[in-house]
């Protein structure tokens, strides 16, 4: 801007000031100027915060289960150290290559017959139980997968040593895990998808019991309302109730 242009702008502002002072008075001009200054300052502050990420700072993640819509994941701190209620997300879990492969194998072995929804649900149940019991598992996902009296398809010898993961038709290896399940497993462990089990820590096949109807099972074994759901052929539960110690198993299973 040249000196001549600056002079013209100053003259315009001066004329506007004189007209306004004559029309509305000096006090009102001062008040009006103050309001304009405050509005300009607030607008500048809002824009600055929005650009720096302080406003609406969220990450959008996408669910994998059929029928789930895109969800918004708020950032959390140290959520992985606590058992988090239903409908929430967790921070990422650290794992080795061996642990990851076993994680995938168990999910396929336990719920492969239920397809993607069932495999995803088992992944969440294993993950949730590990988070709840991480101290007793010494913080290792391997210990969650291979602990005694844990998952039926995980074979352990009499000394407590891991043997393999197998179903009646044979051993399940990592090569048996479809690529799409591998991708889902990574996202589940990284906390990038919503929990489709509503926080379940365990599961069992309903057909293995004498009460194959999920609502009848919940009533008979005193599962609190909202603490269980059925995905595929299995019931997923948030707690092992006292009544479940007396489950009547199907002898033909």
LOLOTI-467586 format. One record per residue: x, y, z of N, C-alpha, C, O in turn; residue in one letter. Coordinates in steps of 0.05 Angstrom, whole numbers, padded with zeros to 5 digits, always signed. Layout:
# residues N
XYZXYZXYZXYZa ...
This chain:
# residues 253
+00017-00024+00000+00000+00000+00000+00018+00025+00000+00036+00027+00017x +00013+00043-00018+00029+00068-00020+00019+00088+00000-00002+00085+00012x +00036+00109+00004+00028+00130+00023+00003+00144+00015-00013+00151+00032x -00001+00148-00011-00025+00161-00021-00050+00144-00015-00071+00155-00007x -00048+00118-00019-00071+00100-00013-00077+00100+00017-00101+00101+00024x -00056+00099+00033-00060+00100+00062-00074+00125+00071-00092+00125+00088x -00066+00148+00059-00078+00174+00065-00108+00174+00059-00124+00184+00074x -00115+00162+00036-00143+00161+00028-00160+00144+00048-00182+00152+00055x -00149+00122+00057-00162+00105+00076-00167+00119+00102-00188+00118+00114x -00147+00133+00111-00149+00149+00136-00171+00170+00134-00186+00174+00153x -00172+00183+00111-00193+00203+00107-00221+00191+00107-00239+00203+00118x -00224+00168+00095-00250+00154+00095-00259+00147+00123-00281+00152+00131x -00240+00136+00139-00246+00128+00167-00253+00153+00183-00272+00152+00199x -00240+00175+00178-00245+00200+00193-00273+00210+00187-00287+00219+00205x -00281+00209+00161-00308+00218+00153-00329+00201+00166-00350+00210+00175x -00324+00174+00166-00344+00156+00178-00347+00161+00208-00369+00161+00218x -00324+00167+00221-00324+00173+00250-00341+00198+00256-00356+00198+00275x -00336+00219+00239-00351+00244+00243-00381+00240+00240-00396+00250+00256x -00389+00224+00219-00417+00220+00214-00430+00204+00237-00451+00211+00247x -00416+00183+00246-00426+00166+00268-00428+00182+00294-00448+00179+00309x -00409+00199+00299-00409+00215+00324-00433+00234+00324-00445+00239+00345x -00438+00245+00301-00460+00264+00298-00487+00249+00301-00506+00260+00313x -00489+00225+00290-00514+00210+00289-00520+00196+00316-00542+00198+00326x -00500+00182+00328-00506+00165+00351-00491+00174+00376-00497+00164+00398x -00472+00192+00374-00458+00201+00398-00432+00186+00404-00429+00163+00395x -00414+00199+00419-00388+00188+00424-00389+00162+00441-00374+00143+00436x -00406+00162+00462-00407+00139+00480-00415+00114+00465-00404+00092+00469x -00436+00117+00448-00445+00093+00433-00424+00083+00414-00422+00059+00408x -00408+00102+00403-00386+00094+00385-00366+00077+00400-00357+00056+00390x -00359+00085+00425-00340+00070+00441-00351+00043+00447-00336+00023+00446x -00376+00041+00455-00388+00015+00461-00389-00004+00437-00381-00027+00438x -00397+00008+00414-00398-00008+00389-00371-00018+00381-00368-00041+00372x -00350-00001+00384-00323-00009+00378-00313-00032+00395-00300-00050+00386x -00321-00030+00421-00313-00051+00439-00326-00078+00432-00312-00099+00434x -00351-00078+00425-00365-00102+00417-00352-00114+00392-00348-00139+00391x -00346-00097+00373-00334-00107+00348-00307-00119+00354-00300-00140+00342x -00291-00107+00372-00265-00117+00379-00267-00145+00392-00252-00163+00386x -00287-00148+00411-00290-00173+00425-00298-00195+00405-00287-00217+00406x -00316-00190+00387-00325-00210+00367-00302-00218+00349-00299-00241+00343x -00286-00199+00341-00263-00205+00324-00242-00222+00339-00231-00241+00327x -00238-00216+00364-00219-00231+00380-00228-00260+00384-00212-00279+00382x -00254-00264+00390-00265-00291+00394-00263-00307+00369-00257-00331+00369x -00269-00294+00346-00267-00308+00320-00239-00317+00314-00234-00339+00305x -00219-00300+00320-00191-00306+00316-00182-00329+00334-00168-00347+00325x -00192-00329+00359-00184-00351+00378-00196-00377+00370-00182-00398+00371x -00221-00377+00361-00234-00402+00352-00220-00414+00328-00215-00438+00328x -00213-00398+00309-00199-00408+00285-00172-00419+00292-00163-00439+00281x -00158-00405+00311-00132-00414+00318-00133-00441+00332-00116-00459+00326x -00152-00445+00350-00155-00470+00365-00163-00493+00346-00154-00515+00348x -00181-00487+00327-00190-00507+00309-00167-00517+00291-00165-00541+00285x -00150-00499+00283-00127-00507+00266-00107-00523+00282-00094-00541+00271x -00104-00517+00308-00084-00531+00324-00094-00558+00334-00079-00574+00345x -00121-00564+00330-00131-00590+00337-00143-00591+00365-00149-00613+00374x -00147-00568+00379-00157-00568+00406-00187-00570+00406-00199-00578+00426x -00201-00565+00383-00230-00566+00382-00237-00590+00365-00227-00593+00343x -00256-00606+00375-00266-00630+00360-00242-00648+00352-00241-00657+00329x -00224-00652+00371-00201-00669+00365-00208-00698+00368-00203-00710+00389x -00219-00710+00347-00227-00738+00348-00217-00753+00324-00212-00741+00303x -00215-00779+00327-00207-00797+00305-00231-00813+00296-00244-00824+00314x -00236-00815+00271-00259-00831+00262-00249-00859+00254-00231-00862+00238x -00262-00879+00266-00255-00907+00261-00279-00921+00250-00302-00913+00255x -00275-00942+00235-00297-00957+00222-00300-00984+00234-00280-00998+00238x -00325-00992+00240-00330-01019+00250-00329-01040+00228-00330-01033+00205x -00326-01066+00236-00325-01087+00216-00349-01105+00216-00355-01117+00195x -00363-01107+00238-00386-01125+00239-00409-01114+00222-00412-01090+00219x -00424-01132+00210-00445-01124+00192-00466-01108+00207-00474-01115+00229x -00475-01086+00194-00496-01070+00205-00486-01047+00223-00502-01029+00229x -00460-01047+00231-00450-01026+00247-00442-01002+00229-00430-01006+00208x -00449-00978+00238-00443-00954+00223-00416-00943+00233-00405-00952+00253x -00406-00923+00218-00381-00911+00225-00383-00898+00253-00403-00884+00258x -00363-00902+00270-00364-00892+00297-00342-00871+00301-00323-00870+00286x -00345-00855+00321-00325-00835+00328-00311-00844+00353-00324-00849+00373x -00285-00846+00353-00269-00855+00375-00256-00832+00389-00237-00821+00378x -00265-00825+00413-00251-00804+00428-00224-00813+00438-00222-00837+00445x -00205-00796+00438-00179-00804+00448-00180-00808+00478-00193-00793+00493x -00167-00829+00488-00167-00836+00517-00138-00839+00526-00120-00843+00509x -00134-00838+00552-00107-00842+00563-00107-00865+00582-00123-00866+00601x -00089-00884+00577-00085-00907+00595-00110-00923+00599-00113-00935+00620x -00128-00923+00580-00153-00939+00583-00147-00969+00584-00162-00984+00595x -00124-00976+00573-00117-01005+00572-00112-01016+00600-00112-01040+00604x -00106-00999+00620-00099-01009+00647-00124-01017+00663-00121-01030+00683x -00147-01009+00654-00172-01015+00668-00191-01031+00651-00189-01031+00626x -00210-01044+00664-00231-01058+00650-00251-01037+00642-00264-01025+00659x -00255-01032+00616-00271-01010+00606-00299-01020+00601-00303-01041+00590x -00320-01004+00608-00348-01012+00605-00355-01016+00576-00339-01011+00557x -00380-01026+00571-00389-01032+00544-00389-01007+00527-00392-00984+00536x -00387-01012+00501-00389-00991+00481-00366-00971+00480-00368-00951+00467x -00343-00978+00493-00321-00960+00493-00298-00972+00477-00299-00995+00469x -00277-00956+00473-00253-00965+00459-00230-00968+00478-00230-00957+00500x -00210-00983+00470-00187-00987+00486-00162-00976+00471-00162-00974+00447x -00141-00971+00486-00115-00965+00473-00104-00991+00462-00113-01013+00468x -00083-00988+00447-00071-01011+00433-00058-01030+00453-00048-01022+00474x -00058-01056+00447-00045-01076+00462-00019-01084+00448-00019-01088+00424x +00003-01085+00463+00028-01094+00451+00028-01125+00449+00018-01139+00466x +00039-01135+00427+00040-01164+00423+00063-01171+00405+00072-01155+00389x +00072-01196+00408+00093-01206+00391+00081-01220+00367+00057-01223+00365x +00098-01227+00347+00088-01242+00324+00075-01268+00332+00054-01275+00321x +00088-01282+00350+00077-01308+00359+00050-01304+00373+00031-01319+00367x +00047-01284+00390+00022-01279+00403+00000-01271+00383-00023-01280+00386x +00007-01255+00363-00012-01248+00343-00023-01271+00328-00047-01274+00323x -00005-01289+00320-00013-01312+00304-00030-01331+00321-00050-01341+00311x -00023-01335+00346-00040-01351+00364-00067-01339+00368-00087-01353+00369x -00068-01313+00371-00093-01298+00374-00112-01304+00351-00135-01309+00355x -00101-01302+00327-00117-01307+00302-00126-01337+00301-00149-01343+00295x -00107-01355+00308-00114-01383+00306-00136-01391+00326-00154-01406+00319x -00135-01381+00350-00155-01387+00370-00182-01377+00361-00202-01391+00364x -00183-01353+00351-00209-01341+00342-00222-01358+00320-00246-01363+00321x -00205-01367+00301-00216-01384+00280-00224-01411+00290-00245-01422+00283x -00208-01423+00308-00215-01449+00319-00240-01448+00336-00257-01467+00335x -00244-01427+00351-00267-01425+00369-00293-01417+00355-00315-01424+00364x -00291-01401+00333-00316-01391+00322-00315-01390+00291-00330-01374+00279x -00298-01405+00279-00297-01405+00250-00323-01412+00237-00329-01402+00215x -00339-01429+00250-00365-01437+00238-00385-01414+00238-00405-01415+00224x -00380-01394+00254-00398-01371+00256-00390-01348+00237-00402-01326+00238x -00369-01352+00221-00361-01332+00202-00348-01308+00215-00338-01309+00237x -00347-01286+00200-00333-01262+00208-00343-01250+00235-00328-01242+00252x -00370-01250+00238-00381-01239+00263-00372-01255+00287-00365-01244+00308x -00373-01282+00284-00365-01299+00306-00335-01297+00313-00328-01296+00336x -00319-01297+00292-00290-01295+00296-00283-01268+00309-00267-01267+00328x -00296-01247+00300-00291-01220+00312-00299-01220+00341-00286-01208+00358x -00322-01232+00347-00332-01233+00375-00313-01247+00393-00307-01238+00415x -00302-01270+00384-00282-01285+00401-00257-01268+00405-00246-01268+00427x -00249-01254+00385-00225-01236+00388-00230-01215+00410-00212-01210+00426x -00254-01204+00410-00260-01184+00431-00261-01197+00458-00251-01185+00478x -00273-01220+00460-00275-01234+00486-00248-01240+00498-00242-01236+00521x -00230-01250+00480-00202-01255+00489-00189-01230+00498-00176-01229+00519x -00192-01209+00482-00179-01184+00488-00190-01172+00514-00174-01162+00531x -00216-01173+00518-00228-01161+00542-00219-01176+00567-00213-01164+00588x -00218-01203+00565-00209-01219+00588-00180-01213+00595-00172-01212+00618x -00164-01209+00574-00136-01203+00579-00133-01176+00593-00117-01173+00611x -00148-01156+00584-00147-01130+00596-00156-01131+00626-00144-01118+00643x -00177-01147+00631-00186-01149+00658-00166-01163+00676-00164-01157+00700x -00152-01183+00665-00134-01199+00681-00104-01195+00673-00088-01213+00677x -00098-01172+00663-00071-01168+00652-00049-01172+00673-00027-01181+00667x -00055-01164+00698-00035-01168+00719-00029-01197+00725-00006-01205+00727x -00050-01213+00727-00046-01242+00732-00035-01256+00707-00024-01278+00710x -00037-01243+00684-00025-01254+00660+00003-01243+00655+00015-01248+00634x +00013-01228+00674+00039-01215+00672+00042-01198+00647+00063-01194+00636x +00019-01186+00639+00019-01168+00617+00024-01180+00590+00030-01166+00570x +00023-01207+00588+00029-01221+00563+00004-01234+00551-00009-01249+00564x -00001-01227+00526-00024-01239+00512-00020-01270+00509-00040-01284+00509x +00004-01279+00507+00010-01307+00506-00002-01322+00530-00013-01344+00527x +00002-01310+00553-00008-01323+00578-00039-01323+00579-00051-01342+00590x -00051-01304+00567-00080-01304+00565-00090-01327+00548-00110-01340+00555x -00077-01331+00525-00086-01352+00506-00080-01380+00517-00096-01398+00512x -00058-01383+00531-00049-01410+00539-00054-01417+00568-00044-01437+00578x -00069-01401+00583-00073-01407+00611-00091-01432+00614-00108-01438+00597x -00086-01446+00636-00101-01471+00641-00131-01466+00643-00140-01445+00654x -00147-01485+00634-00176-01483+00635-00186-01458+00621-00206-01446+00629x -00172-01450+00600-00179-01426+00585-00197-01433+00561-00221-01435+00564x -00185-01435+00538-00200-01439+00513-00198-01468+00505-00177-01481+00504x -00221-01479+00498-00224-01508+00493-00205-01517+00470-00195-01540+00471x -00201-01501+00450-00185-01510+00427-00155-01507+00432-00139-01516+00415x -00147-01495+00454-00119-01492+00461-00110-01516+00477-00120-01520+00499x -00093-01532+00467-00085-01557+00480-00060-01553+00497-00039-01542+00488x -00063-01561+00522-00041-01558+00542-00035-01585+00553-00053-01601+00558x -00009-01591+00557-00002-01617+00569-00005-01617+00599-00012-01597+00611x +00001-01639+00611-00003-01643+00641+00014-01624+00657+00008-01619+00680x +00036-01615+00645+00054-01597+00659+00048-01567+00654+00062-01549+00663x +00027-01563+00639+00018-01535+00634+00032-01523+00610+00031-01498+00606x +00045-01539+00594+00059-01529+00570+00041-01529+00546+00025-01548+00542x +00043-01508+00530+00026-01506+00506+00034-01526+00485+00058-01530+00480x +00014-01539+00473+00019-01559+00452+00012-01547+00425+00030-01543+00408x -00013-01542+00420-00022-01530+00395-00051-01521+00398-00063-01522+00419x -00062-01511+00376-00090-01503+00375-00103-01522+00354-00095-01523+00331x -00124-01536+00363-00136-01555+00345-00165-01559+00350-00176-01553+00372x -00179-01569+00330-00207-01575+00330-00209-01605+00324-00189-01617+00317x -00233-01617+00326-00235-01646+00320-00224-01655+00293-00215-01677+00290x -00225-01637+00274-00215-01644+00247-00185-01641+00244-00174-01650+00224x -00172-01629+00264-00143-01627+00262-00132-01601+00273-00148-01584+00283x -00106-01597+00271-00093-01573+00281-00099-01548+00264-00102-01550+00239x -00102-01525+00277-00106-01500+00264-00080-01484+00265-00070-01478+00286x -00069-01478+00242-00044-01463+00240-00051-01435+00230-00073-01429+00222x -00031-01418+00230-00035-01390+00221-00041-01390+00191-00055-01372+00181x -00031-01410+00177-00037-01411+00148-00067-01416+00142-00077-01411+00120x -00081-01426+00163-00110-01432+00160-00127-01407+00165-00151-01408+00161x -00114-01385+00173-00129-01361+00180-00132-01344+00155-00113-01335+00143x -00157-01339+00146-00162-01322+00122-00151-01294+00126-00150-01283+00149x -00142-01281+00105-00129-01255+00106-00147-01234+00118-00138-01216+00133x -00174-01236+00112-00192-01216+00123-00193-01217+00154-00197-01197+00167x -00190-01241+00165-00190-01244+00194-00164-01233+00206-00164-01223+00228x -00143-01236+00191-00117-01224+00201-00119-01194+00203-00110-01182+00222x -00132-01182+00183-00136-01153+00184-00154-01144+00207-00148-01124+00221x -00175-01160+00212-00193-01153+00234-00178-01156+00260-00182-01140+00278x -00162-01177+00263-00147-01181+00288-00129-01158+00294-00127-01149+00317x -00115-01147+00274-00098-01124+00279-00114-01100+00289-00105-01086+00307x -00137-01096+00277-00153-01073+00285-00165-01077+00313-00167-01058+00328x -00173-01101+00320-00183-01107+00346-00162-01102+00367-00167-01089+00388x -00138-01112+00363-00116-01108+00382-00107-01079+00384-00096-01071+00405x -00110-01064+00363-00102-01036+00363-00124-01018+00373-00121-00994+00374x -00147-01030+00379-00169-01013+00390-00183-00996+00369-00192-00975+00375x -00183-01006+00344-00194-00989+00322-00222-00997+00314-00232-00985+00295x -00234-01015+00327-00262-01022+00321-00278-01025+00347-00267-01031+00368x -00304-01020+00345-00321-01021+00368-00326-01050+00376-00329-01068+00360x -00328-01054+00403-00333-01081+00414-00360-01091+00407-00380-01080+00416x -00362-01112+00390-00388-01123+00382-00401-01140+00403-00424-01149+00400x -00386-01146+00425-00397-01164+00446-00407-01148+00470-00416-01160+00490x -00405-01122+00469-00412-01105+00492-00396-01111+00517-00406-01110+00539x -00370-01118+00514-00353-01121+00537-00351-01149+00547-00342-01153+00570x -00358-01169+00531-00357-01197+00541-00328-01206+00547-00309-01197+00534x -00325-01223+00567-00299-01233+00574-00297-01264+00570-00276-01276+00574x -00319-01275+00561-00320-01304+00557-00342-01312+00538-00360-01296+00532x -00342-01337+00530-00363-01347+00512-00364-01377+00514-00346-01390+00524x -00386-01388+00506-00389-01418+00504-00411-01424+00484-00430-01409+00481x -00409-01448+00471-00429-01456+00451-00455-01464+00465-00454-01482+00482x -00477-01453+00458-00502-01459+00470-00510-01488+00466-00523-01501+00482x -00502-01499+00443-00510-01526+00436-00495-01547+00454-00503-01570+00456x -00474-01537+00468-00460-01555+00486-00474-01558+00513-00466-01574+00530x -00496-01543+00516-00511-01544+00541-00538-01556+00536-00546-01560+00513x -00553-01562+00557-00580-01572+00554-00600-01550+00551-00624-01555+00550x -00591-01524+00550-00608-01501+00547-00599-01485+00523-00585-01464+00527x -00604-01493+00499-00594-01480+00475-00606-01452+00469-00595-01438+00452x -00628-01445+00482-00640-01419+00478-00626-01398+00496-00624-01402+00520x -00617-01376+00485-00600-01357+00500-00616-01345+00523-00604-01342+00545x -00641-01338+00519-00656-01325+00541-00662-01345+00564-00660-01339+00587x -00668-01370+00556-00672-01391+00576-00646-01396+00592-00647-01400+00616x -00624-01396+00577-00598-01401+00590-00592-01378+00610-00584-01384+00633x -00596-01353+00602-00591-01331+00620-00608-01331+00645-00599-01325+00666x -00633-01339+00642-00651-01340+00665-00643-01363+00683-00643-01360+00708x -00637-01386+00672-00631-01410+00688-00605-01406+00704-00603-01415+00726x -00586-01393+00692-00559-01391+00705-00554-01362+00715-00531-01355+00720x -00575-01347+00718-00574-01321+00732-00555-01301+00720-00539-01289+00734x -00556-01298+00694-00540-01277+00681-00555-01251+00682-00578-01250+00673x -00543-01229+00693-00558-01204+00694-00566-01194+00666-00552-01198+00647x -00588-01180+00665-00597-01169+00640-00577-01150+00629-00566-01133+00643x -00571-01152+00603-00552-01134+00590-00523-01143+00593-00505-01130+00582x -00519-01166+00606-00491-01176+00610-00484-01198+00591-00463-01210+00594x -00501-01203+00571-00495-01225+00553-00507-01219+00526-00525-01202+00523x -00498-01233+00505-00510-01231+00479-00504-01257+00463-00485-01271+00470x -00519-01262+00443-00514-01285+00426-00504-01276+00399-00516-01259+00386x -00481-01287+00391-00470-01282+00364-00464-01309+00352-00447-01324+00362x -00478-01314+00330-00475-01341+00318-00486-01362+00336-00508-01360+00346x -00470-01383+00341-00479-01405+00357-00471-01403+00386-00475-01422+00402x -00459-01381+00394-00448-01379+00421-00460-01356+00437-00470-01336+00426x -00460-01359+00463-00468-01338+00481-00442-01325+00492-00423-01338+00500x -00442-01298+00492-00419-01283+00502-00428-01269+00528-00449-01255+00528x -00412-01272+00549-00421-01261+00575-00399-01243+00587-00375-01246+00582x -00408-01224+00603-00390-01204+00615-00380-01214+00642-00360-01203+00652x -00392-01234+00653-00383-01244+00679-00392-01273+00681-00413-01281+00671x -00376-01289+00696-00383-01316+00701-00398-01316+00728-00387-01311+00749x -00424-01322+00726-00441-01321+00750-00438-01346+00767-00428-01366+00757x -00448-01344+00791-00447-01368+00809-00465-01390+00797-00458-01413+00800x -00487-01382+00785-00504-01402+00773-00491-01418+00751-00498-01441+00746x -00472-01406+00737-00459-01419+00714-00440-01442+00723-00431-01458+00707x -00435-01442+00749-00419-01465+00760-00435-01491+00758-00423-01513+00761x -00461-01489+00754-00478-01513+00753-00490-01518+00725-00511-01529+00723x -00476-01509+00705-00486-01513+00678-00489-01543+00672-00472-01559+00678x -00512-01549+00660-00516-01577+00652-00507-01580+00623-00519-01567+00605x -00487-01596+00619-00475-01599+00592-00489-01621+00576-00499-01640+00587x -00490-01616+00551-00502-01636+00532-00484-01659+00529-00461-01656+00519x -00492-01683+00537-00475-01706+00537-00467-01714+00508-00446-01727+00505x -00483-01707+00488-00476-01715+00461-00458-01695+00447-00450-01699+00424x -00451-01673+00461-00434-01653+00449-00405-01662+00446-00388-01647+00436x 
